[in-house]
């Protein structure tokens, strides 16, 4: 699991169910799932891609720099 921030308001259809994500909200997601959703989003709306940006790498780097 990793932390991702949604870059825009987006709705994905996953297994027949709508899944909503709100802009600038952090979500704990499986890395593979986030990559798959970003790939789907790039196909349908490349101008908004990527939909999810990983944020926990930045936090770890900031801690390591201290």
HELIX and SHEET records of a PDB file:
HELIX    1   1 UNK A   31  UNK A   44  1                                  14    
HELIX    2   2 UNK A   46  UNK A   48  5                                   3    
HELIX    3   3 UNK A   56  UNK A   65  1                                  10    
SHEET    1   A 3 UNK A  26  UNK A  29  0                                        
SHEET    2   A 3 UNK A   2  UNK A   6 -1                                        
SHEET    3   A 3 UNK A  52  UNK A  54 -1                                        
SHEET    1   B 2 UNK A  10  UNK A  14  0                                        
SHEET    2   B 2 UNK A  17  UNK A  21 -1                                        
END                                                                             
